[in-house]
Amino acid sequence: MKDIKFLVILGLLFTIVACNRQSNTTKPQYKEIIQVVYASGKLYPVNYYKVISKYSAYVKEVMVKPGQNVKKGQILAVLENDVLKNNLEIAKNTFQLAQKKYDKNSPVLKASLNEL
């Protein structure tokens, strides 16, 4: 029984001592927060489109600036390709030759008609 009384008295003492302690409190303070964050990473645009040419060629002139908005059908760059220029010249010459052969007074057409 003495042990129980001793434990009860000891418990009451701890409770009284714990309740009498003053706790450390702080009050909120108003201060400006200045924080700088340095980070590395990659930025990706919301709309990203690849521009692809049907032919391999050198870019002669760029018609738009980086970041500029463009519209459908707008010319973005002028390309230069010597092989395509030569092919175009050959096609023009072939067309002109075919027109001359088709002409009514063409000697080639007259010879063909005589053979028939």
ROVOGU-428833 format. One record per atom (N, C-alpha, C): residue number from 0; residue in one letter; atom name; x, z, y. Coordinates in nm, 3 decimals. Layout:
% ROVOGU-428833
[atom NUM; A; CA; [X; Z; Y]] ...
//
This chain:
% ROVOGU-428833
[atom 0; M; N; [0.082; 0.000; -0.118]] [atom 0; M; CA; [0.000; 0.000; 0.000]] [atom 0; M; C; [0.087; 0.000; 0.126]] [atom 1; K; N; [0.199; 0.071; 0.117]] [atom 1; K; CA; [0.291; 0.076; 0.230]] [atom 1; K; C; [0.344; -0.064; 0.262]] [atom 2; D; N; [0.363; -0.143; 0.155]] [atom 2; D; CA; [0.413; -0.278; 0.176]] [atom 2; D; C; [0.313; -0.365; 0.251]] [atom 3; I; N; [0.187; -0.346; 0.221]] [atom 3; I; CA; [0.083; -0.425; 0.287]] [atom 3; I; C; [0.074; -0.386; 0.434]] [atom 4; K; N; [0.081; -0.257; 0.463]] [atom 4; K; CA; [0.077; -0.211; 0.602]] [atom 4; K; C; [0.197; -0.264; 0.678]] [atom 5; F; N; [0.313; -0.261; 0.612]] [atom 5; F; CA; [0.434; -0.309; 0.676]] [atom 5; F; C; [0.423; -0.458; 0.708]] [atom 6; L; N; [0.369; -0.536; 0.617]] [atom 6; L; CA; [0.354; -0.681; 0.639]] [atom 6; L; C; [0.252; -0.710; 0.750]] [atom 7; V; N; [0.144; -0.633; 0.755]] [atom 7; V; CA; [0.043; -0.654; 0.859]] [atom 7; V; C; [0.104; -0.621; 0.995]] [atom 8; I; N; [0.176; -0.511; 1.005]] [atom 8; I; CA; [0.238; -0.471; 1.133]] [atom 8; I; C; [0.343; -0.575; 1.174]] [atom 9; L; N; [0.421; -0.621; 1.079]] [atom 9; L; CA; [0.523; -0.723; 1.108]] [atom 9; L; C; [0.459; -0.853; 1.156]] [atom 10; G; N; [0.349; -0.893; 1.094]] [atom 10; G; CA; [0.277; -1.014; 1.135]] [atom 10; G; C; [0.221; -1.001; 1.275]] [atom 11; L; N; [0.166; -0.882; 1.310]] [atom 11; L; CA; [0.113; -0.860; 1.444]] [atom 11; L; C; [0.224; -0.864; 1.548]] [atom 12; L; N; [0.339; -0.809; 1.515]] [atom 12; L; CA; [0.452; -0.812; 1.610]] [atom 12; L; C; [0.498; -0.955; 1.637]] [atom 13; F; N; [0.510; -1.036; 1.531]] [atom 13; F; CA; [0.550; -1.175; 1.550]] [atom 13; F; C; [0.448; -1.251; 1.636]] [atom 14; T; N; [0.320; -1.223; 1.614]] [atom 14; T; CA; [0.215; -1.289; 1.691]] [atom 14; T; C; [0.223; -1.249; 1.837]] [atom 15; I; N; [0.242; -1.122; 1.865]] [atom 15; I; CA; [0.249; -1.074; 2.004]] [atom 15; I; C; [0.372; -1.131; 2.074]] [atom 16; V; N; [0.485; -1.132; 2.006]] [atom 16; V; CA; [0.609; -1.183; 2.065]] [atom 16; V; C; [0.596; -1.333; 2.091]] [atom 17; A; N; [0.539; -1.408; 1.997]] [atom 17; A; CA; [0.526; -1.552; 2.013]] [atom 17; A; C; [0.431; -1.587; 2.125]] [atom 18; C; N; [0.326; -1.509; 2.147]] [atom 18; C; CA; [0.228; -1.540; 2.252]] [atom 18; C; C; [0.282; -1.504; 2.389]] [atom 19; N; N; [0.374; -1.411; 2.398]] [atom 19; N; CA; [0.427; -1.370; 2.528]] [atom 19; N; C; [0.535; -1.465; 2.581]] [atom 20; R; N; [0.589; -1.550; 2.499]] [atom 20; R; CA; [0.693; -1.642; 2.544]] [atom 20; R; C; [0.636; -1.744; 2.641]] [atom 21; Q; N; [0.712; -1.775; 2.744]] [atom 21; Q; CA; [0.671; -1.879; 2.838]] [atom 21; Q; C; [0.735; -2.010; 2.793]] [atom 22; S; N; [0.657; -2.113; 2.790]] [atom 22; S; CA; [0.710; -2.242; 2.749]] [atom 22; S; C; [0.762; -2.317; 2.871]] [atom 23; N; N; [0.861; -2.402; 2.849]] [atom 23; N; CA; [0.916; -2.485; 2.956]] [atom 23; N; C; [0.822; -2.601; 2.981]] [atom 24; T; N; [0.777; -2.615; 3.102]] [atom 24; T; CA; [0.688; -2.726; 3.136]] [atom 24; T; C; [0.751; -2.806; 3.248]] [atom 25; T; N; [0.717; -2.933; 3.252]] [atom 25; T; CA; [0.762; -3.020; 3.360]] [atom 25; T; C; [0.642; -3.087; 3.421]] [atom 26; K; N; [0.657; -3.121; 3.547]] [atom 26; K; CA; [0.550; -3.190; 3.616]] [atom 26; K; C; [0.586; -3.337; 3.627]] [atom 27; P; N; [0.487; -3.424; 3.623]] [atom 27; P; CA; [0.518; -3.567; 3.636]] [atom 27; P; C; [0.572; -3.600; 3.774]] [atom 28; Q; N; [0.664; -3.694; 3.777]] [atom 28; Q; CA; [0.724; -3.737; 3.903]] [atom 28; Q; C; [0.701; -3.887; 3.919]] [atom 29; Y; N; [0.686; -3.930; 4.041]] [atom 29; Y; CA; [0.669; -4.072; 4.071]] [atom 29; Y; C; [0.805; -4.131; 4.104]] [atom 30; K; N; [0.850; -4.228; 4.025]] [atom 30; K; CA; [0.976; -4.298; 4.049]] [atom 30; K; C; [0.955; -4.445; 4.014]] [atom 31; E; N; [1.026; -4.529; 4.085]] [atom 31; E; CA; [1.021; -4.672; 4.052]] [atom 31; E; C; [1.112; -4.696; 3.932]] [atom 32; I; N; [1.062; -4.778; 3.841]] [atom 32; I; CA; [1.140; -4.810; 3.723]] [atom 32; I; C; [1.198; -4.950; 3.741]] [atom 33; I; N; [1.326; -4.958; 3.736]] [atom 33; I; CA; [1.393; -5.087; 3.744]] [atom 33; I; C; [1.466; -5.105; 3.612]] [atom 34; Q; N; [1.427; -5.208; 3.541]] [atom 34; Q; CA; [1.486; -5.231; 3.410]] [atom 34; Q; C; [1.520; -5.378; 3.397]] [atom 35; V; N; [1.639; -5.405; 3.355]] [atom 35; V; CA; [1.684; -5.542; 3.335]] [atom 35; V; C; [1.711; -5.560; 3.187]] [atom 36; V; N; [1.658; -5.669; 3.133]] [atom 36; V; CA; [1.678; -5.698; 2.991]] [atom 36; V; C; [1.748; -5.832; 2.980]] [atom 37; Y; N; [1.859; -5.832; 2.915]] [atom 37; Y; CA; [1.932; -5.956; 2.888]] [atom 37; Y; C; [1.908; -5.991; 2.742]] [atom 38; A; N; [1.866; -6.114; 2.720]] [atom 38; A; CA; [1.839; -6.157; 2.583]] [atom 38; A; C; [1.876; -6.304; 2.567]] [atom 39; S; N; [1.904; -6.341; 2.448]] [atom 39; S; CA; [1.930; -6.482; 2.420]] [atom 39; S; C; [1.822; -6.533; 2.328]] [atom 40; G; N; [1.796; -6.661; 2.337]] [atom 40; G; CA; [1.692; -6.719; 2.253]] [atom 40; G; C; [1.670; -6.864; 2.289]] [atom 41; K; N; [1.566; -6.921; 2.234]] [atom 41; K; CA; [1.531; -7.060; 2.259]] [atom 41; K; C; [1.390; -7.066; 2.313]] [atom 42; L; N; [1.370; -7.152; 2.411]] [atom 42; L; CA; [1.237; -7.175; 2.466]] [atom 42; L; C; [1.187; -7.309; 2.415]] [atom 43; Y; N; [1.066; -7.311; 2.367]] [atom 43; Y; CA; [1.006; -7.434; 2.319]] [atom 43; Y; C; [0.882; -7.465; 2.402]] [atom 44; P; N; [0.865; -7.592; 2.442]] [atom 44; P; CA; [0.746; -7.627; 2.521]] [atom 44; P; C; [0.620; -7.623; 2.435]] [atom 45; V; N; [0.507; -7.613; 2.503]] [atom 45; V; CA; [0.379; -7.612; 2.432]] [atom 45; V; C; [0.353; -7.750; 2.370]] [atom 46; N; N; [0.373; -7.855; 2.448]] [atom 46; N; CA; [0.354; -7.991; 2.399]] [atom 46; N; C; [0.490; -8.059; 2.395]] [atom 47; Y; N; [0.534; -8.097; 2.277]] [atom 47; Y; CA; [0.664; -8.159; 2.260]] [atom 47; Y; C; [0.644; -8.288; 2.184]] [atom 48; Y; N; [0.695; -8.398; 2.238]] [atom 48; Y; CA; [0.679; -8.528; 2.174]] [atom 48; Y; C; [0.815; -8.595; 2.163]] [atom 49; K; N; [0.837; -8.662; 2.052]] [atom 49; K; CA; [0.959; -8.739; 2.033]] [atom 49; K; C; [0.934; -8.881; 2.082]] [atom 50; V; N; [1.032; -8.937; 2.149]] [atom 50; V; CA; [1.024; -9.076; 2.195]] [atom 50; V; C; [1.116; -9.157; 2.106]] [atom 51; I; N; [1.058; -9.258; 2.040]] [atom 51; I; CA; [1.134; -9.339; 1.944]] [atom 51; I; C; [1.116; -9.486; 1.979]] [atom 52; S; N; [1.225; -9.561; 1.973]] [atom 52; S; CA; [1.220; -9.705; 1.999]] [atom 52; S; C; [1.215; -9.779; 1.865]] [atom 53; K; N; [1.149; -9.893; 1.864]] [atom 53; K; CA; [1.143; -9.975; 1.743]] [atom 53; K; C; [1.278; -10.041; 1.716]] [atom 54; Y; N; [1.355; -10.063; 1.821]] [atom 54; Y; CA; [1.483; -10.133; 1.810]] [atom 54; Y; C; [1.596; -10.043; 1.859]] [atom 55; S; N; [1.711; -10.063; 1.800]] [atom 55; S; CA; [1.827; -9.989; 1.849]] [atom 55; S; C; [1.881; -10.063; 1.971]] [atom 56; A; N; [1.904; -9.989; 2.078]] [atom 56; A; CA; [1.948; -10.050; 2.202]] [atom 56; A; C; [2.010; -9.943; 2.290]] [atom 57; Y; N; [2.077; -9.988; 2.394]] [atom 57; Y; CA; [2.134; -9.897; 2.493]] [atom 57; Y; C; [2.031; -9.870; 2.602]] [atom 58; V; N; [2.030; -9.748; 2.654]] [atom 58; V; CA; [1.939; -9.715; 2.763]] [atom 58; V; C; [2.003; -9.765; 2.892]] [atom 59; K; N; [1.936; -9.860; 2.955]] [atom 59; K; CA; [1.987; -9.919; 3.079]] [atom 59; K; C; [1.947; -9.833; 3.199]] [atom 60; E; N; [1.823; -9.785; 3.199]] [atom 60; E; CA; [1.773; -9.707; 3.313]] [atom 60; E; C; [1.664; -9.611; 3.265]] [atom 61; V; N; [1.670; -9.487; 3.312]] [atom 61; V; CA; [1.566; -9.389; 3.281]] [atom 61; V; C; [1.471; -9.384; 3.400]] [atom 62; M; N; [1.342; -9.400; 3.374]] [atom 62; M; CA; [1.244; -9.413; 3.480]] [atom 62; M; C; [1.176; -9.280; 3.518]] [atom 63; V; N; [1.198; -9.173; 3.441]] [atom 63; V; CA; [1.136; -9.043; 3.469]] [atom 63; V; C; [1.243; -8.935; 3.475]] [atom 64; K; N; [1.206; -8.823; 3.536]] [atom 64; K; CA; [1.297; -8.708; 3.546]] [atom 64; K; C; [1.263; -8.608; 3.437]] [atom 65; P; N; [1.361; -8.526; 3.394]] [atom 65; P; CA; [1.330; -8.423; 3.294]] [atom 65; P; C; [1.224; -8.327; 3.345]] [atom 66; G; N; [1.126; -8.298; 3.261]] [atom 66; G; CA; [1.018; -8.207; 3.297]] [atom 66; G; C; [0.903; -8.271; 3.371]] [atom 67; Q; N; [0.916; -8.397; 3.407]] [atom 67; Q; CA; [0.810; -8.467; 3.481]] [atom 67; Q; C; [0.695; -8.500; 3.387]] [atom 68; N; N; [0.573; -8.486; 3.436]] [atom 68; N; CA; [0.455; -8.524; 3.358]] [atom 68; N; C; [0.445; -8.675; 3.354]] [atom 69; V; N; [0.407; -8.728; 3.239]] [atom 69; V; CA; [0.393; -8.873; 3.223]] [atom 69; V; C; [0.254; -8.904; 3.169]] [atom 70; K; N; [0.213; -9.028; 3.187]] [atom 70; K; CA; [0.083; -9.073; 3.140]] [atom 70; K; C; [0.102; -9.172; 3.027]] [atom 71; K; N; [-0.003; -9.192; 2.950]] [atom 71; K; CA; [0.001; -9.286; 2.840]] [atom 71; K; C; [0.026; -9.426; 2.893]] [atom 72; G; N; [0.121; -9.496; 2.832]] [atom 72; G; CA; [0.152; -9.632; 2.872]] [atom 72; G; C; [0.257; -9.642; 2.981]] [atom 73; Q; N; [0.299; -9.530; 3.037]] [atom 73; Q; CA; [0.398; -9.532; 3.144]] [atom 73; Q; C; [0.535; -9.566; 3.085]] [atom 74; I; N; [0.613; -9.648; 3.157]] [atom 74; I; CA; [0.746; -9.685; 3.112]] [atom 74; I; C; [0.840; -9.568; 3.137]] [atom 75; L; N; [0.906; -9.522; 3.031]] [atom 75; L; CA; [0.995; -9.407; 3.041]] [atom 75; L; C; [1.141; -9.450; 3.060]] [atom 76; A; N; [1.180; -9.560; 2.994]] [atom 76; A; CA; [1.319; -9.605; 3.004]] [atom 76; A; C; [1.324; -9.755; 2.982]] [atom 77; V; N; [1.427; -9.816; 3.037]] [atom 77; V; CA; [1.451; -9.959; 3.018]] [atom 77; V; C; [1.569; -9.970; 2.921]] [atom 78; L; N; [1.549; -10.045; 2.812]] [atom 78; L; CA; [1.653; -10.061; 2.710]] [atom 78; L; C; [1.720; -10.196; 2.724]] [atom 79; E; N; [1.845; -10.204; 2.678]] [atom 79; E; CA; [1.918; -10.330; 2.684]] [atom 79; E; C; [1.983; -10.354; 2.548]] [atom 80; N; N; [1.955; -10.473; 2.490]] [atom 80; N; CA; [2.010; -10.508; 2.361]] [atom 80; N; C; [2.046; -10.656; 2.364]] [atom 81; D; N; [2.175; -10.685; 2.349]] [atom 81; D; CA; [2.222; -10.823; 2.357]] [atom 81; D; C; [2.170; -10.907; 2.240]] [atom 82; V; N; [2.155; -10.847; 2.123]] [atom 82; V; CA; [2.106; -10.921; 2.007]] [atom 82; V; C; [1.962; -10.966; 2.032]] [atom 83; L; N; [1.881; -10.878; 2.086]] [atom 83; L; CA; [1.742; -10.915; 2.115]] [atom 83; L; C; [1.735; -11.022; 2.224]] [atom 84; K; N; [1.823; -11.013; 2.324]] [atom 84; K; CA; [1.826; -11.117; 2.428]] [atom 84; K; C; [1.860; -11.252; 2.367]] [atom 85; N; N; [1.959; -11.253; 2.278]] [atom 85; N; CA; [1.997; -11.380; 2.213]] [atom 85; N; C; [1.884; -11.433; 2.126]] [atom 86; N; N; [1.817; -11.345; 2.053]] [atom 86; N; CA; [1.704; -11.389; 1.970]] [atom 86; N; C; [1.591; -11.446; 2.056]] [atom 87; L; N; [1.567; -11.386; 2.171]] [atom 87; L; CA; [1.465; -11.436; 2.262]] [atom 87; L; C; [1.503; -11.574; 2.315]] [atom 88; E; N; [1.629; -11.592; 2.350]] [atom 88; E; CA; [1.676; -11.722; 2.400]] [atom 88; E; C; [1.664; -11.829; 2.292]] [atom 89; I; N; [1.697; -11.795; 2.169]] [atom 89; I; CA; [1.684; -11.891; 2.058]] [atom 89; I; C; [1.538; -11.926; 2.036]] [atom 90; A; N; [1.450; -11.827; 2.044]] [atom 90; A; CA; [1.306; -11.852; 2.024]] [atom 90; A; C; [1.252; -11.942; 2.135]] [atom 91; K; N; [1.297; -11.921; 2.259]] [atom 91; K; CA; [1.252; -12.008; 2.370]] [atom 91; K; C; [1.299; -12.150; 2.349]] [atom 92; N; N; [1.425; -12.167; 2.310]] [atom 92; N; CA; [1.478; -12.302; 2.288]] [atom 92; N; C; [1.406; -12.371; 2.171]] [atom 93; T; N; [1.378; -12.298; 2.065]] [atom 93; T; CA; [1.306; -12.355; 1.951]] [atom 93; T; C; [1.165; -12.397; 1.992]] [atom 94; F; N; [1.101; -12.316; 2.076]] [atom 94; F; CA; [0.966; -12.348; 2.124]] [atom 94; F; C; [0.969; -12.475; 2.210]] [atom 95; Q; N; [1.067; -12.484; 2.301]] [atom 95; Q; CA; [1.077; -12.603; 2.386]] [atom 95; Q; C; [1.105; -12.729; 2.302]] [atom 96; L; N; [1.188; -12.716; 2.200]] [atom 96; L; CA; [1.217; -12.830; 2.113]] [atom 96; L; C; [1.092; -12.872; 2.037]] [atom 97; A; N; [1.014; -12.773; 1.991]] [atom 97; A; CA; [0.891; -12.806; 1.919]] [atom 97; A; C; [0.790; -12.874; 2.012]] [atom 98; Q; N; [0.785; -12.831; 2.137]] [atom 98; Q; CA; [0.694; -12.896; 2.233]] [atom 98; Q; C; [0.736; -13.042; 2.256]] [atom 99; K; N; [0.867; -13.065; 2.267]] [atom 99; K; CA; [0.914; -13.202; 2.289]] [atom 99; K; C; [0.886; -13.290; 2.168]] [atom 100; K; N; [0.898; -13.235; 2.049]] [atom 100; K; CA; [0.869; -13.312; 1.927]] [atom 100; K; C; [0.721; -13.341; 1.914]] [atom 101; Y; N; [0.636; -13.255; 1.968]] [atom 101; Y; CA; [0.493; -13.272; 1.957]] [atom 101; Y; C; [0.440; -13.368; 2.063]] [atom 102; D; N; [0.514; -13.392; 2.167]] [atom 102; D; CA; [0.471; -13.480; 2.276]] [atom 102; D; C; [0.433; -13.619; 2.220]] [atom 103; K; N; [0.330; -13.682; 2.279]] [atom 103; K; CA; [0.279; -13.812; 2.232]] [atom 103; K; C; [0.386; -13.920; 2.234]] [atom 104; N; N; [0.473; -13.915; 2.330]] [atom 104; N; CA; [0.576; -14.018; 2.344]] [atom 104; N; C; [0.704; -13.981; 2.269]] [atom 105; S; N; [0.699; -13.880; 2.186]] [atom 105; S; CA; [0.818; -13.833; 2.116]] [atom 105; S; C; [0.861; -13.936; 2.012]] [atom 106; P; N; [0.990; -13.970; 2.012]] [atom 106; P; CA; [1.038; -14.065; 1.911]] [atom 106; P; C; [1.029; -14.009; 1.768]] [atom 107; V; N; [1.042; -13.879; 1.754]] [atom 107; V; CA; [1.033; -13.817; 1.620]] [atom 107; V; C; [0.892; -13.832; 1.567]] [atom 108; L; N; [0.792; -13.809; 1.653]] [atom 108; L; CA; [0.652; -13.821; 1.611]] [atom 108; L; C; [0.618; -13.967; 1.578]] [atom 109; K; N; [0.669; -14.061; 1.660]] [atom 109; K; CA; [0.642; -14.202; 1.634]] [atom 109; K; C; [0.702; -14.244; 1.501]] [atom 110; A; N; [0.823; -14.197; 1.474]] [atom 110; A; CA; [0.888; -14.235; 1.346]] [atom 110; A; C; [0.811; -14.176; 1.229]] [atom 111; S; N; [0.760; -14.058; 1.244]] [atom 111; S; CA; [0.684; -13.994; 1.137]] [atom 111; S; C; [0.553; -14.069; 1.112]] [atom 112; L; N; [0.488; -14.110; 1.220]] [atom 112; L; CA; [0.363; -14.181; 1.205]] [atom 112; L; C; [0.385; -14.321; 1.143]] [atom 113; N; N; [0.496; -14.387; 1.171]] [atom 113; N; CA; [0.527; -14.517; 1.113]] [atom 113; N; C; [0.552; -14.508; 0.964]] [atom 114; E; N; [0.608; -14.394; 0.921]] [atom 114; E; CA; [0.635; -14.377; 0.777]] [atom 114; E; C; [0.507; -14.362; 0.697]] [atom 115; L; N; [0.403; -14.313; 0.759]] [atom 115; L; CA; [0.276; -14.294; 0.690]] [atom 115; L; C; [0.210; -14.426; 0.676]] 
//
